[in-house]
Amino acid sequence: MSDPHLSSELARLKKRLAVIFAVAAACILTGGFAYHHHFQKAIRKDASELLSSIRQLKTDQIVFWRSDRINDTNSLLDTPVLSVFFNRLALSPDDKELQAWMRSRLRVYLKYNRYTSAMLAWPDGRILISAGNAPKRLEQETRDLIAKSAASGKVELGDFYLGPDGKPHLDVAGRAAAANGKRLFLVLKVAPAEYLYPMISQWPTNSATGEITLGRREGDTAVALNEFRYDKTTPLRLRYPMSALDMPMTKALSGETGVVFAKDYRGETVLASLGMIPDSDWGIVVKMDWKEILADAGQASALILLFTLAMLLAAAVTAYLLFRLQASAYTRSLLEIESEKEKYRINLETLTDRANDMILLSDPEKHSLLMVNRKTCETYGYSEEEMLKLHPEDMIPPEDIQRFYARYKALAAGESAIYEVTHMKKNGERFRIEVSATGVRQDGRDLVYFICRDVTERRRLEAELKEKERKLAGIMSNLPGMAYRCKNDPEWTLEFVSPGCEPLTGYKASELTGDNALRYSDLIIPADRDMVWREVQKAVGARRPFRLLYRIRRRDGQVRTVWEQGAGIAGENGKVEALEGLIMDSTDKAAAETALRESQESYKHLFETMDEGFACHEIIYDEKNRPVDYRFLEVNPAFERLTGLKRASVLGKRVLEVLPKTERGWIEKYADVALTGKLIHFESRAEELGKWFEVSAFSPRRGQFATTFFDITPRKEAELRGEELNRDLAKNLRLYTMLAQINQAASLIKDRKQLLERICDIAVVAGGFKMAWVGYPDKDTGRVLPLCSAGDAKDYLNPIKIFMTEGPASKGPTGEAARTGRISACQDIAADPRMEPWREKALEMGYASSAAIPLYDGDKLTNILNLYSADKYAFTDEELKMLAAIQAETGLAIEAISAEEKRAAAQAALERTADHLTHVMEATSIILFTLRKVKDRFITQWVSGNSNLVTGHEPAEMLAPGWFESTVHPEDKEWVLAEKQQIFAKGSLSQDFRVRRKDGKGYVWVHSQLKAGPEAAGEITGSWTDITPLKESELRCRQIIDGLPGHCNPPAGE
């Protein structure tokens, strides 16, 4: 072990193992880090996609919520009946009855909608009417919103603000009326905490830290708009500077979008999806704590670390064991070398004695043999003693003695030679031997070693070989290609080529072989050289023949594809020293094979990499030749990925073994494809796999069918959710359309029965109900009697008997609505015991559910609207709310028609009274008129038609400005006008004065009676009575009295 050579070898071994261990450790650590980094990137990608989808969902919900608030307000403002009352209220804001009616309507609206209060306000913010939890005075934000709505002429949705109660609010404002320059605005207040905040904060998956926040920018600060998951007091109170660019909300409000890392308001690192709410200045952030996202990755990271450490430990142990093994091997080698020396000596003696060649040692000086082996004795026929007594020339034929002496002398001088000679055996037989001789100096003497081999048989075989080669040459000259022998080197150095080389390559055999020959590798196209070398070495290394196609360039520049078949020829040492084979022109065949191979490879690549799943099956028939099952013949990797079924577990098995719940209808459908060869395409849900697939099936051969399919589960589920939403939307839209058309009908139709008939038509056509009818409660019979209907009624209503009093015939929705005055619904006519009296006929008519809506004229129940649907459970809570809205709007329309009927009746009575009054006035000398006081002047507004009977003036003349002042007697004018100024203070006024006749023939005495209305209105009603005869009689009496004797004026002071 103290051998210096051994020590240096061990030192070098240590260095090599240390380098190998260092490289292995670096590779293991790099691989572990790379895998861990890739794992974290995958986690972040999945989390980013989840956050982005949640942000888009919440953005859509908020946009829909904002649009819904504006649509609600527009729907309310566009109601024809309410718009009339809005305008009336704008004209008569002090009308208490109108205010009370409008307040009740707003309370009804608040009952069925998500608003905390509703108000009618003037442009300056003064509240005219309010309902719900309304403030006494509008906040500045609300007044600014009214101004914005007034400027835009549209309904406007305000921003978040803190109300006097310290809670966040939003307002919706829109112009409700504009009459005679007076504008009223409808303001609806929304409490975000009741619906919007819960909707925003609702996280669609399980998450301990998932949070959705809204914010807006106010100058250089960002303001939180909604409740945070960890701080319920944050709305509009939490602020942070926009310069804090590491926070997700400031990033979003600065215009940054996408998914980013940031620090949230708690200082936690979060992964956040950023964006803005369209048509607003609200930023939205959907985030999760990075610690939660990585929570599930912790165990995987620990496993990766443990695995990496285990690999490092294994590498270290392996290096140590290798060192120990190698050191032990070196130690054993020292001992083996010593023993080998002795073995070599013994082996050399054994080898010499047992060699198959003849070995002789001679002394040229003494012409004697010093040593011969066993083979020499056997060949020459002498014993060893006899051989050692012979001279070398004793074995040479006489004719070759001189030549032997000359060669023997040269060998003795230390030369070497290989030659072939004829020797003689003991029995005189001659035979040919091949001699390898060399002179050596040993122990001071010149000796000659002879190694001889009997080549008599070989020469015979060589003669036979030459004959065979002659025949082979003839064959090769006729081969359609080039036979060759070459060295196994990168240049493919040719040692032999057949004459077919010239037709194949354009070069003669002499140009391809020899020292200055063209290298065959230069003929091979450069792109194919590495492939040829690699494939040949692989084959000869495995000791098997090789076959390959490649391209060469002929002498004339043509590129030809050749086919080569050959094998390696091993030398004496067992190594492949040469290659022998045949090369043929295969250009045409190669082109066809290449096309076929490329097609097969393309098909295989497509089969293994295609995204669509593929499966091939054969139909299994029973003894009656009926399809009963099918067997899996082949599947591709996509099949395994899409279905979760492994190829090994399905190949050769029947589908009912793999998927026992497969329906017989699918087996028959696929059997039809396999039998007829037709192509089918469909979408189907695999219940056992819980997935939707889009499938195409065709028949590759009779009795078999193949399917290609891909997973459409996300799209299909989205479509189904969309269809469900569309159905819900269609239902709501259907009832919204019905409500809108009822409003339109209410504004056009002024007859109650016509309106109810139109409502029935609208319910069937726009509402999609199978039948609708309106009944009225008949007090005489105690029943609800049909008034009108629409849809598929047929004979259903003719015999129907529905009572309002307790009993079996009053339990249905119609009777219940008549008794209770509330909306009643039956969701399943076939199962609801209340419908027993009418069930058979209803089901025969195709009715599955029904609802009854009581209609009111003010507080009086006047009619019941009945709706019948062909679907069970057609009246959901949302639809019942819409039916309540329809009930309210129809009630308003009925009230309006009732009010109009009352007004029309009053108008007719008034017109009859006016006609009667006209006839009376035409027969009397009393003039009626109305005045309006404007500043200090009185303007005549109306004069009765009999004015010409008193003064001769027509009513139009009396309406002219200044007519009264120019017509009254100058002596009466001053005091009459002065007393008129006191009319509103006194309330009434009586005057007697004179008015000039139209024909200028004097004056007419009139007795004027004036009655003042409200001073604010400035209206006065009056009458003139012609008292001229009375006054004239009074004057005549006075003149008579004045002419009587003894009459005198009264004393002064009386």
Secondary structure, DSSP 8 states (H G I E B T S, - for coil): ---HHHHHHHHHHHHHHHHHHHHHHHHHHHHHHHHHHHHHHHHHHHHHHHHHHHHHHHHHHHHHHHHHHHHHHHHHHT-HHHHHHHHHHHH-TT-HHHHHHHHHHHHHHHHTSS-SEEEEE-TTS-EEEEEES--SS--HHHHHHHHHHHHHSS-EE---EE-TTSSEEEEEEEEEEEETTEEEEEEEEE-TTTTHHHHHH--SS--SS-EEEEEEEETTEEEE-S-BTTBTT-TTT-EEETT-TTSHHHHHHTT--EEEEEE-TTS-EEEEEEEE-TTSSEEEEEEEEHHHHTHHHHHHHHHHHHHHHHHHHHHHHHHHHHHHHHHHHHHHHHHHHHHHHHHHHHHHHHHHHH-SSEEEEEETTTTEEEEE-HHHHHHHT--HHHHHHS-GGGGS-GGGHHHHHHHHHHHHTT-EEEEEEEEE-TTS-EEEEEEEEEEEEETTEEEEEEEEEE-HHHHHHHHHHHHHHHHHHHHHHTSSSEEEEEESSTT--EEEE-TTHHHHHS--HHHHSSTT---HHHHB-HHHHHHHHHHHHHHHHTT--EEEEEEEE-TTS-EEEEEEEEEEEE-TTSSEEEEEEEEEE-HHHHHHHHHHHHHHHHHHHHHHH-SSEEEEEEEEE-TTS-EEEEEEEEE-HHHHHHH---HHHHTT-BHHHH-TT--HHHHHHHHHHHHH---EEEEEEETTTTEEEEEEEE-SSTTEEEEEEEE-HHHHHHHHHHHHHHHHHHHHHHHHHHHHHHHHHHHH---HHHHHHHHHHHHHHTS--SEEEEEEEETTTTEEEEEEEEES-TTSSSS---BSSSSGGG-SHHHHHHHH-S-EEES-TTT-GGGTTTHHHHHHHT--EEEEEEEEETTEEEEEEEEEESSTT---HHHHHHHHHHHHHHHHHHHHHHHHHHHHHHHHHHHHHHHHHHHHHHTSSEEEEEEEEETTEEEEEEE-TTGGGTTS--HHHHTSTTHHHHHB-HHHHHHHHHHHTTHHHHSEEEEEEEEE-TTSS-EEEEEEEEEE--TTTTEEEEEEEE-HHHHHHHHHHHHHHHHSTT-----TT-
